[in-house]
Amino acid sequence: MSRSKPTIDDVARMAGVSRATASRVINNAPGASNPLRVRVHEAVAKLSYQPNEAARALASGRPRAVDVIAVTCDPPGGWLGSNPYYSRVLAGMMPLMKGVGAQLRVHALSPETAAEALDEIAAGVTLGAVLTDVPPALAARFHRRCRRVVSLVPTAATVPAMVADNVGGAYAAVTELHRLGRRRIAAVHGPAINTCAADRRIGHLRAIQQLGLADISTDAPFTREAGYHAAQRLLEQHPDLDAVFVACDLMAAGVVQALTAGGQRVPEDVCVIGFDDSVAAICTNPPLTTMRLPVEEMAAAAVRLLLSGTIMSGQRQPFPAELVLRQSTGHLTAV
């Protein structure tokens, strides 16, 4: 065999399959059995074969790009400007994109038209797509049309995903508040349709059940304003609460504002723990104790997986959630 860079024909010969079958497997397209897929992936590994994405893009007349997709109710542009999560996703992806000379294409879809828009995007994907918060049913639909996709949130079983320990993170947050001597611990959960919020709700419920605490909770969208109004509701119904677990830092910033506006001192009267460790956590007064979600690392890992060309259906890569202690729970640590 030639010592030059291996080609897809070399892969096909080593695997004992046709060139078309090797191409389908490498591109995660349907039409090949599991045994054939195993043989092709083994040949790819032995040959250190790298798909020539530039050639594919030139042949199709389409630019090399990774599509970043969000389904959001926010107005166009608002999701990028008001929620630090999305800027962290892009920050994690951009250094890797520079190294391969590719573009980022960002799509904000409304829930009402998301299905049709996702079908159109899937037809034009080149390097792959990263789903930032696409609901499971829509993510599965997209995956049926485009196998070069990775989700950054829990999703349909077939869709490859970077999975943060949202359940364990929420559990750790509530148990930390309990360790600090707090017994009237409230929770502000995220929207029910959001899979990360759903997992954090599970972690909270698991903790209060094991600790024998009452379920004092409410739901709110992932915005500062929603967190503010949620805290007001909780204080009206439970004026004796002494701690709040909040499902994202942006909401937690609003919770802290509502508590102080209502005459409560943070952390002396009410401790607060958020989730994400975004810029919002260090801009509150006092700075927030929070569960760090490694968003940048997850986004970078998703791009690496897309560029590798070896994505498997249902593939999962776990990431931990880490407790970061700050003044909102009385910890006088550096911000």
C-alpha positions, -999 to 999 in steps of 0.1 A, spaced: 0 0 0 12 35 -8 28 55 21 9 86 9 -21 98 29 -47 70 30 -79 75 9 -114 63 13 -105 36 -13 -78 23 10 -104 22 38 -129 3 16 -102 -23 6 -91 -29 41 -126 -33 54 -137 -55 24 -166 -32 14 -175 -10 -15 -164 26 -17 -200 37 -14 -205 16 18 -173 31 33 -185 66 25 -219 59 41 -203 47 73 -178 75 75 -205 101 70 -229 83 95 -254 79 68 -280 50 68 -277 20 46 -250 -1 63 -253 -29 88 -236 -27 123 -210 -54 114 -200 -34 83 -198 -2 103 -175 -19 128 -152 -31 100 -151 3 84 -144 21 117 -116 -4 124 -100 3 90 -103 40 96 -85 36 129 -57 14 116 -51 37 86 -54 69 106 -77 80 78 -90 116 80 -120 125 57 -111 154 33 -138 178 43 -124 206 21 -128 184 -9 -164 176 0 -172 212 5 -157 222 -28 -175 194 -47 -208 204 -32 -202 242 -36 -209 247 1 -186 264 26 -170 244 54 -190 253 85 -204 241 118 -240 251 124 -250 261 159 -287 258 165 -310 271 193 -347 269 196 -357 299 216 -387 321 224 -365 352 227 -366 378 200 -339 375 172 -305 384 186 -319 386 222 -308 351 231 -272 359 223 -272 393 241 -291 384 272 -280 349 281 -243 342 289 -247 305 281 -247 310 243 -216 333 243 -198 306 263 -208 280 237 -193 301 209 -162 309 230 -156 272 234 -160 265 196 -142 294 180 -105 284 187 -111 250 171 -127 265 141 -97 288 134 -75 257 132 -95 241 103 -104 272 84 -142 268 89 -171 291 97 -197 291 124 -233 295 113 -256 305 141 -294 298 139 -320 310 163 -353 292 156 -388 299 170 -406 269 184 -435 274 160 -414 270 128 -384 250 142 -393 217 126 -393 230 90 -363 252 97 -343 223 111 -351 202 80 -337 230 58 -306 234 79 -299 196 79 -299 196 41 -271 221 40 -248 208 68 -211 203 59 -189 197 89 -218 192 113 -242 208 137 -242 215 174 -276 217 191 -275 240 221 -310 236 235 -332 218 209 -360 197 224 -356 159 222 -383 153 195 -369 179 172 -333 168 179 -343 132 169 -359 145 137 -328 165 128 -306 134 135 -327 113 111 -319 138 84 -283 146 94 -260 122 113 -232 148 118 -248 163 149 -240 166 186 -262 180 213 -250 200 243 -280 191 264 -297 158 274 -318 148 244 -332 118 224 -314 85 229 -301 83 193 -286 118 192 -249 120 202 -245 144 232 -222 161 257 -239 154 290 -234 175 321 -243 161 355 -273 183 361 -289 158 385 -258 155 406 -251 192 405 -286 201 418 -283 174 445 -249 188 456 -263 223 458 -292 215 480 -271 193 503 -246 221 506 -273 244 518 -285 218 543 -249 214 555 -248 251 562 -278 247 586 -305 258 563 -338 240 566 -364 261 547 -347 256 513 -367 268 483 -360 262 446 -365 282 415 -366 257 386 -362 264 349 -389 259 322 -404 224 322 -396 219 285 -359 224 290 -341 191 295 -313 206 317 -339 222 339 -358 189 341 -327 171 353 -319 198 379 -354 195 392 -348 157 396 -316 164 416 -334 189 438 -363 165 446 -339 137 453 -321 158 478 -351 171 497 -366 137 499 -335 122 514 -331 152 538 -367 152 548 -373 188 536 -405 204 523 -409 210 486 -409 248 483 -405 256 446 -417 275 416 -408 275 379 -395 304 357 -379 311 324 -341 314 323 -340 352 326 -331 377 354 -365 392 354 -382 358 358 -359 350 387 -368 383 404 -406 376 401 -402 340 412 -384 351 444 -412 376 451 -437 348 448 -418 325 471 -413 352 498 -450 360 497 -459 324 503 -430 314 525 -416 344 543 -395 321 566 -374 306 538 -337 307 546 -321 294 514 -328 292 476 -314 269 450 -318 285 415 -315 265 383 -293 291 365 -272 320 375 -291 345 354 -323 337 373 -303 337 406 -291 373 400 -328 383 399 -335 362 430 -307 381 449 -322 414 438 -357 404 449 -344 392 483 -325 424 490 -354 446 478 -376 427 502 -353 435 532 -336 401 533 -298 399 537 -278 375 515 -263 353 529 -271 362 566 -309 357 562 -311 337 529 -283 318 512 -284 314 474 -268 289 451 -271 292 413 -261 269 384 -237 275 355 -208 297 368 -214 322 341 -204 359 342 -237 366 360 -224 347 390 -196 372 397 -216 403 388 -242 398 415 -239 415 449 -228 394 467 -211 371 441 -229 338 437 -220 304 450 -229 282 420 -225 248 403 -200 252 375 -211 238 342 -181 234 319 -199 249 288 -168 259 270 -152 225 274 -184 208 263 -187 229 232 -150 223 222 -155 186 227 -186 186 204 -166 203 177 -137 178 181 -161 150 177 -176 165 145 -142 171 130 -131 135 138 -158 121 115 -164 91 138 -197 100 155 -218 71 167 -255 72 173 -264 75 210 -228 84 219 -224 102 252 -195 121 268 -201 130 305 -190 162 322 -191 169 360 -208 199 377 -185 215 403 -195 235 434 -178 270 433 -181 287 467 -186 325 470 -202 351 493 -238 343 486 -234 313 510 -211 331 534 -178 319 519 -153 347 518 -133 333 488 -118 351 459 -142 360 431 
